[in-house]
């Protein structure tokens, strides 16, 4: 879409470097906010592992220790996963589906491979990262 010649001239005359920078920043931020899924705002921030659910009793202590070292950080469309004894990994994520408080994510790694993640948003401060059919890692927002 192009502006009529007169409109372009008016924009050029009224657009000082400061006002143009402000306008451009506003348009970019509106575009970034407007893009993405509404669930992304609910996920935004850092989530820390707190506990596990439905693990075998013999695995409970190890699983709980591992979960307490886990963190998920959502920033825009980026997800950083930090687990004990490994370097944090960052990838782009997209919300694939939402059904009530169940969220399915597709996370693209730097090598291009895609991982699926299932989350259950309990409330604004608590969620569960589902592992398999019945197991879960309980996370709380930092």
N, C-alpha and C positions, 0 to 999 in steps of 0.2 A: 504494500500500500504506500502511495506517495502523497505528500501534501501538495495542494495547489501552490503555485509559485509565490503568490502574495503571502500565504500562511507561512511558508518556509522563511521568507524574508523577515516576517514579524518574529518568528522564533529565533532567528539568527541575531536580530537586534536586541531582543530582550534577554538573551541567554549570555550572561556574563560568565566567566570561568567559575566563579563561586556558585552561582545559581545553577549552572549546568551540572556541576559536580554533585550538588545536592539532589537535583532532579534525577540524575543517573543513578545515584546511590538509592534513592527512594524506589525507582522502578526496578532495580535489581533486587532489592530486599522484598518488594511485593511479589516479584516473580518467584523468588526462592520460597517465600512463605506459601504462595499459592500452589506451588508444585508439591507433589508428594501426597501421601495418605494421611488423613486426620489422626490415625493411630500413632504416627511418627511423633507427634507432640506428646502423647502419653508416654512414649518410651524414652524420650529425650532425657539425657543425664546418665549418671553412673549408678549401676546396680551391683550390690555386693552379695556374694553367696553367704547364706546363713545356716542352712540345714538341708537335709535330704528327706525324701518320703518314699516309702515302699521298697527300700533296699533290704536284702536279706540281712538278718541279724549279724551274721559273720562278716559282712562287708560294711556294716554301718559305720564303724569308727574310721576306717580308711576313706570311705565315701564322704563322710562329714568333714574330715580334715581337708580333702581335696576341694569340696564345695566352698568351704570357708576361705579358700585362697582364690576362688573364681571371681572375676569381675567382668561385667558387660558395660561398655560405654557407648551410648547412642548419641551421635552428634550429626544433625542433619540427616543425610542418607548414608552415613558411615557408621560402621559398628566395629569396635575394637574389643577383642576377647583376650583376656589375660588369665592364664591358668598357671598353677604352681609348676615351677621348674622348666618353664618354656618362655620364649620371647613372646610378647603380645603380638597378635595378628589383627590387621585391619582390612576390612573389605567394604564394598558398597552393598547395602541391603535394600530390598524392596518388600513391601507388604503384599503378599500373594492373596491372602483371604482373611476375613474377619467374620466370626460368627459368635455373637454375644461377646464374651470376654476371651474367646479362643482366637489366637493370632498365628498365622503361618507366615514365615519369612523365607525369602530366598536371599542368600548371602553369597556374593561373588568374591572369590579369593583373588589375590593378585595374579595368580597363574591362569585365571579365567574359569576355573572349576566353580561349580555352584553347590552350596550346602543348603539344606532345608533345616529350619528350626521351628519348633512349636512352642508357643508361650501361652500361658493363661494369666491374664491380668486380673488379679484379685481386687485391687483398689489402687489408689494413686501412689502408694508406698510399697506395695508387695506384689510380686508376681512369681510364677513358677515356670522354669525351663523344663519342658517335658522330655524325658529320656526314655525312648521305647514306649510301650503301651501303658505302663503303670507307674514307672519311676519318675521322680521329679526332683529338681534342685530348687529350693526356695531362695528367692532373692529379695532384698529390700533396697529401696532407693537410698543413696547416700545423702 
